Amino acid sequence: MGGGPGGYEAALVAAQLGAEVTVVEREGPGGACVLTDCVPSKTLIASSGMMAALDASSGLGLEINSGRNGAVHIDAPRLYARVRALARAQSADVASRLAADGVKVISGTGRLVGPRTVVAGDARVEADAVLIATGAEPRELPGVVPDGERILTWRQLYDLTELPAELVVVGSGVTGAEFASAYQALGSQVTLVSSRDRVLPNEDADAAMVVEDVFRRRGMTVLSRSRAERVSRDGDGVTVTLSDGRSVRGTHCLMTVGMVPCTSGLGLAEAGVEVDDHGFVRVDKVSRTSAPGVYAAGDCTGVLMLASVAAMQGRIAMWHALGEAVKPLRLTNVAATIFTEPEIATVGVPEKAVVAGDLPDAVVVKLPLATNPRAKMQDIREGFVKLIASRSSGTVLGGVIVAPRASELILAVSLAVERHLTVDHVAQTFAVYPSLSGSVTEAARRLMQPVEVSPD
């Protein structure tokens, strides 16, 4: 039930193992992730990244007149058309792969009418195992109703015909920070409304500080400790009223205040599937729900809202259901990236666990990218590489990278965490010179313990 990453990746695994598989999906192959969330947002961010690079080109000895009235012009209709076209193309690729593996796809919304029976429209499917992968949707604040024109959720952005001249982003979590960063680079005047002390309050504090400093330096207005109370249309603009009585005006408002699970109306209670107080499906580490034969994966579980996690939950569910050997989900091994400019990539245990005393044996080292020769060549002044390791064994426990393309650089640290490598293993691995990845091996060298030589 659901054809996003949690659903279609599970379907491919089940088909590979010889099962007869049916996917029920209402939006299209790939689900919201491909059609309205991850794929289109990162496509938009790819374009904004090019603009950010052009704006920073003067440090490389290049003079390019970018901006609204400069030599580089943003063709908004073409940009949005490309985003939508790429999402459709990715959906078509998913559909082709499912068809090639013999997976049947039913268009519609599925509902459990028994522990292992799903009804979707006129179709009734009896199954040995059922996977719930129905995702989540943007949360709405009380009294704030997105209209798709001026007050928007991120799923409505791609139907615009122009770039917002003045964009107010409500919410400074991952989604809010990513879109604020992207639209600022594309030329919008952005105001970011954050109810917390800083942007990205749940992320590594050093990383969040770098990104917020970059936001402010590039002209973004960041309103900390400011809670939006209501948003109203005002002619060709919007007014965001804050809880302290202040108001913020803009041409558009983007609401990024969290997600709610798509679990209502699915017959979960009748089938014996438990949900928590927020409506998320309760699962264990092999994706089982409270109902025998029923599994769940992805955002509807609230475990960790990443496409990679949804896909792995789905695969684990099918391996378990079909009798294959399976390794339970370990969230400490999940690599995640925030696609701001610069990017933030993380894996393993966070530094806050070390600070809190949860890992008394852990040691942390942080190297600024400004000392990296390749970073100097590319005029990269912000960012760092942070490694966390066991003091006694040297095992790499986690890491944070803040840099352009940090999403690519984090793989080396992910491998170290996944395979329990030590800082010696990483330090003694060749890195290209000059390269940003060289900071990873250098950080590992900083953590190597000196060899004690006996005086005898």
C-alpha positions in Angstrom: 0.0 0.0 0.0 1.9 3.0 -1.4 4.3 3.2 -4.3 7.0 5.5 -2.9 10.5 4.3 -2.0 9.3 2.2 0.9 6.7 0.5 -1.4 8.4 0.2 -4.8 11.8 -0.9 -3.4 9.9 -3.6 -1.3 8.0 -4.7 -4.3 11.2 -5.1 -6.3 12.8 -7.2 -3.6 9.7 -9.4 -3.2 9.5 -9.9 -7.0 13.2 -10.9 -7.1 12.4 -13.5 -4.4 9.6 -15.0 -6.5 6.6 -13.5 -4.9 3.5 -12.3 -6.7 3.4 -8.6 -6.0 0.8 -5.9 -6.2 1.4 -2.2 -5.5 -1.5 0.2 -4.8 -0.6 3.8 -5.4 -2.8 6.9 -5.8 -0.4 9.5 -7.1 1.8 7.6 -9.5 4.8 5.2 -9.4 7.4 6.7 -7.1 4.7 8.3 -4.9 5.0 11.8 -3.4 8.8 11.4 -3.0 9.4 11.3 -6.7 6.5 13.4 -7.9 6.2 16.3 -5.4 8.9 15.9 -2.7 12.5 14.7 -2.8 13.1 14.5 -6.6 11.6 17.9 -7.6 13.0 19.7 -4.5 16.6 18.5 -5.2 16.2 19.4 -8.9 15.3 22.9 -7.9 18.2 23.0 -5.5 20.5 21.9 -8.3 19.6 25.0 -10.3 20.0 27.2 -7.2 23.4 25.7 -6.6 24.6 26.8 -10.0 23.4 30.4 -9.2 25.2 30.3 -5.8 28.4 29.2 -7.6 28.1 32.0 -10.1 27.5 34.6 -7.3 30.7 33.4 -5.6 32.8 33.3 -8.7 34.5 36.7 -8.1 36.7 34.9 -5.5 38.1 32.8 -8.4 39.0 35.8 -10.5 35.8 35.7 -12.6 33.4 38.6 -13.0 29.8 37.5 -13.9 26.9 39.9 -13.6 24.3 37.6 -12.0 21.1 38.4 -10.3 17.7 39.7 -11.5 19.0 42.4 -13.7 22.4 40.9 -14.6 23.8 38.8 -17.4 22.4 35.6 -15.8 18.6 35.5 -16.1 16.3 33.1 -14.2 13.6 31.7 -16.6 11.1 30.7 -13.9 8.6 28.9 -16.2 11.4 26.9 -17.8 13.0 26.1 -14.4 9.7 24.8 -13.0 8.9 23.0 -16.2 12.2 21.2 -16.0 11.5 20.2 -12.3 8.1 18.8 -13.2 9.4 17.0 -16.3 12.3 15.4 -14.4 9.9 14.2 -11.7 7.6 12.6 -14.3 10.6 11.0 -16.0 11.7 9.5 -12.7 8.2 8.2 -12.1 8.2 6.6 -15.5 11.5 4.9 -14.8 10.0 3.4 -11.6 7.0 2.3 -13.5 9.1 0.6 -16.1 11.2 -1.2 -13.5 8.1 -2.5 -11.7 6.6 -3.7 -15.0 9.8 -5.4 -16.0 9.9 -7.3 -12.7 6.2 -8.4 -13.2 4.8 -6.2 -10.4 1.1 -5.3 -10.8 0.2 -1.7 -10.1 -3.3 -0.6 -9.1 -4.0 3.1 -9.2 -6.0 4.2 -6.2 -6.0 4.2 -2.4 -5.8 0.9 -0.6 -7.7 0.0 2.6 -7.3 -3.0 4.9 -10.5 -4.9 5.3 -8.8 -7.7 7.2 -5.4 -8.5 8.5 -4.2 -9.5 5.0 -6.9 -8.2 2.6 -6.6 -4.9 0.8 -9.4 -3.3 -1.2 -8.7 -0.5 -3.7 -11.6 0.6 -5.8 -13.1 -2.5 -7.4 -10.0 -4.5 -6.8 -9.7 -6.9 -3.8 -6.3 -8.4 -3.1 -5.7 -11.3 -0.7 -2.1 -11.5 0.5 0.3 -13.5 2.6 2.0 -10.2 3.7 0.9 -6.6 3.5 3.2 -3.6 3.6 1.8 -0.2 4.6 4.0 2.5 2.9 1.5 5.4 2.6 3.9 8.2 3.5 3.1 11.6 5.1 1.9 15.0 4.0 2.6 18.6 5.0 1.3 19.6 8.4 -0.9 22.7 8.5 -1.0 25.2 11.3 -4.5 25.9 12.8 -6.2 28.6 10.8 -3.5 28.7 8.0 -4.9 27.2 4.8 -2.5 26.9 1.9 -4.1 28.2 -1.3 -1.5 27.1 -3.8 -1.1 30.7 -5.0 0.5 32.8 -2.3 0.3 30.6 0.8 2.1 27.4 -0.2 3.3 24.0 1.0 6.4 22.7 -0.7 4.3 20.4 -2.9 2.6 23.4 -4.4 5.8 25.4 -5.4 6.3 23.8 -8.7 3.0 25.1 -10.2 4.2 28.7 -9.8 4.9 30.7 -12.9 7.3 33.1 -11.3 10.0 33.2 -8.6 8.7 34.7 -5.4 10.1 38.2 -5.1 9.8 38.2 -1.3 9.4 34.7 0.2 8.6 34.2 3.9 9.5 30.7 5.0 7.8 29.5 8.2 9.8 26.8 9.8 13.6 26.4 10.1 13.9 22.6 10.1 15.5 20.7 7.2 12.8 21.5 4.6 12.5 25.2 5.5 16.3 25.6 5.5 16.7 23.9 2.2 14.1 26.0 0.4 15.2 29.2 2.1 18.7 28.5 0.8 17.6 27.6 -2.7 15.3 30.6 -3.2 17.8 33.0 -1.8 20.4 31.8 -4.3 17.8 32.1 -7.1 17.3 35.8 -6.3 14.3 35.9 -3.9 14.5 38.1 -0.8 14.0 35.5 1.9 12.8 35.9 5.5 13.1 32.7 7.6 10.8 32.5 10.6 12.3 30.2 13.2 10.5 29.4 16.5 13.8 28.2 18.0 17.1 29.8 19.0 18.7 28.8 15.7 18.0 27.3 12.3 18.2 23.5 12.1 17.7 23.1 15.9 17.9 19.3 15.8 21.1 19.1 13.8 24.8 19.4 14.8 25.2 22.8 16.5 28.4 23.7 14.7 27.0 22.8 11.3 23.8 24.8 11.9 25.8 27.8 13.0 27.8 27.7 9.8 24.7 27.6 7.6 22.9 30.3 9.6 25.9 32.6 9.3 26.0 32.0 5.5 22.3 32.7 5.3 22.7 36.1 7.1 25.9 37.0 5.2 24.1 36.5 1.9 21.3 38.8 2.9 18.6 36.5 4.3 16.6 37.8 7.3 16.5 35.1 10.0 13.9 35.7 12.8 14.9 33.5 15.7 12.5 32.7 18.6 9.6 33.9 16.4 6.5 31.8 16.1 4.0 32.3 13.3 0.5 32.6 14.6 -1.4 33.2 11.3 -0.9 33.9 7.6 -3.3 35.9 5.5 -3.6 37.0 1.9 -3.2 40.7 1.4 -3.8 41.6 -2.3 -0.8 40.4 -4.2 1.0 39.5 -1.1 0.9 37.8 2.3 1.2 38.9 5.9 2.6 36.6 8.5 1.6 37.6 12.0 3.9 36.5 14.8 2.9 35.5 18.3 4.6 38.6 19.7 2.4 40.9 17.6 5.0 41.7 14.9 4.2 41.0 11.3 6.2 40.1 8.2 5.1 41.0 4.7 6.0 39.1 1.5 4.8 38.2 -1.9 4.6 34.5 -1.0 4.7 32.3 2.2 6.0 28.8 2.3 4.8 26.7 5.2 7.3 24.1 6.4 6.1 23.1 9.8 6.5 19.3 9.8 4.7 16.3 8.4 1.6 14.2 9.5 1.3 10.5 8.5 -1.2 9.4 5.9 -2.7 6.7 8.0 -6.3 7.7 8.5 -9.1 5.9 6.6 -6.9 2.8 5.9 -8.7 0.4 8.1 -5.6 0.0 10.4 -7.5 -0.2 13.7 -9.9 -2.9 12.3 -6.9 -4.9 11.1 -5.2 -4.6 14.5 -2.4 -2.3 13.4 -1.4 0.0 16.3 -0.5 3.7 15.7 1.0 6.2 18.2 -0.6 9.4 19.5 0.4 11.2 16.4 -1.0 8.6 14.0 2.4 7.0 13.0 2.4 3.2 12.6 4.3 1.5 15.3 7.0 -0.9 13.9 9.9 -2.9 15.3 13.4 -3.0 13.8 12.3 -5.5 11.1 9.3 -3.3 10.1 6.6 -5.5 11.7 3.5 -3.9 13.0 1.3 -5.2 15.8 -0.8 -7.2 13.3 0.6 -10.6 12.1 1.7 -10.5 8.5 1.4 -6.7 8.3 4.5 -4.6 7.9 5.1 -0.8 7.5 7.8 1.3 6.0 8.6 5.0 5.3 7.3 8.3 6.6 4.0 6.7 7.9 6.1 5.1 10.6 7.8 8.3 11.7 11.1 6.4 12.2 13.3 8.7 10.2 11.8 10.6 7.3 14.4 9.9 4.6 13.8 8.1 1.3 16.8 5.9 2.0 15.4 4.8 5.3 12.0 4.1 3.8 13.5 2.0 1.1 15.6 0.0 3.6 12.6 -0.5 5.8 10.6 -1.9 2.9 13.4 -4.2 1.8 13.9 -5.5 5.4 10.1 -6.1 5.6 10.1 -8.3 2.5 13.3 -10.2 3.4 11.7 -11.0 6.8 8.3 -11.8 5.4 9.8 -14.1 2.8 12.2 -16.0 5.1 15.5 -14.4 4.1 18.2 -13.6 6.5 17.8 -10.0 7.6 19.8 -7.4 9.6 17.5 -5.2 11.8 17.5 -1.5 11.0 20.2 0.5 12.7 19.6 4.3 12.6 23.1 5.1 13.7 24.4 3.8 10.4 22.1 6.1 8.3 23.8 8.8 6.4 21.7 12.0 5.9 22.2 15.2 4.1 20.7 18.7 4.3 20.9 20.2 0.9 21.5 23.8 1.9 24.4 25.8 0.5 26.8 24.5 1.9 25.4 21.0 2.5 25.4 19.3 5.8 26.0 15.6 5.9 26.0 13.4 9.0 26.3 9.8 10.0 26.7 7.8 13.2 26.5 9.1 16.7 26.1 12.9 17.2 28.5 15.1 19.1 25.7 16.1 21.5 25.7 12.5 22.8 29.4 13.0 23.6 28.7 16.3 25.3 25.9 14.8 27.3 28.2 12.1 28.7 26.5 9.2 26.9 29.8 8.2 25.3 32.5 8.8 27.9 35.1 7.0 25.8 34.5 9.2 22.7 36.8 11.9 21.3 36.0 14.5 18.7 38.1 16.4 16.2 37.0 19.2 13.9 39.0 20.5 11.0 38.0 23.7 9.2 37.8 23.4 5.4 39.6 26.8 5.1 42.9 25.0 5.7 42.3 22.4 3.0 44.3 23.2 -0.2 41.6 22.2 -2.6 39.1 24.4 -0.7 41.5 27.3 -1.0 41.7 26.7 -4.8 37.9 26.7 -5.0 37.6 29.7 -2.6 35.6 27.6 -0.1 35.8 29.5 3.2 33.0 27.9 5.2 32.6 24.3 6.4 34.5 21.6 8.3 35.1 17.9 8.7 34.3 16.5 12.2 35.0 12.9 13.2 34.0 11.1 16.4 35.8 8.0 17.5 36.4 5.7 20.5 39.4 6.8 22.4 40.3 3.3 23.5 39.7 1.3 20.3 39.9 4.0 17.7 36.7 2.9 16.1 35.0 5.6 14.0 31.6 6.3 15.6 30.3 9.2 13.5 31.0 12.3 11.6 29.8 15.6 10.2 30.8 17.3 7.0 29.8 20.8 6.0 30.9 21.6 2.5 29.8 21.8 -1.1 28.8 18.2 -2.1 29.0 17.0 1.5 26.5 14.4 0.4 29.2 12.8 -1.7 32.0 13.2 0.8 30.2 11.5 3.7 30.4 8.1 2.0 33.9 7.5 3.4 32.8 8.1 6.9 29.6 6.0 6.4 31.8 3.1 5.3 33.9 3.5 8.4 30.9 3.5 10.7 29.2 0.6 8.9 32.2 -1.6 8.8 33.6 -0.6 12.3 36.8 0.8 10.8 39.3 2.5 13.1 40.8 6.0 12.6 44.1 4.1 11.7 42.3 2.4 8.8 41.0 5.8 7.5 44.3 7.6 8.1 46.3 5.1 6.3 44.1 5.2 3.2 45.3 7.2 0.2 43.4 10.4 -0.5 43.9 12.4 -3.7 45.9 15.5 -3.3 44.5 18.1 -3.5 41.0 17.1 -2.6 38.3 17.9 0.0 38.2 14.3 1.0 41.8 14.7 2.2 40.3 16.5 5.2 38.7 13.2 6.2 42.0 11.3 6.3 43.7 14.3 8.0 41.0 14.3 10.7 41.5 10.6 11.2 45.3 11.2 11.6 44.6 13.8 14.3 42.7 11.1 16.2 45.4 8.4 16.0 46.9 7.5 19.3 50.7 7.7 19.7 52.5 4.4 20.0 54.1 4.1 23.4 57.6 2.8 23.1 59.1 1.0 26.1 62.3 2.5 27.4 63.8 -1.0 27.4 
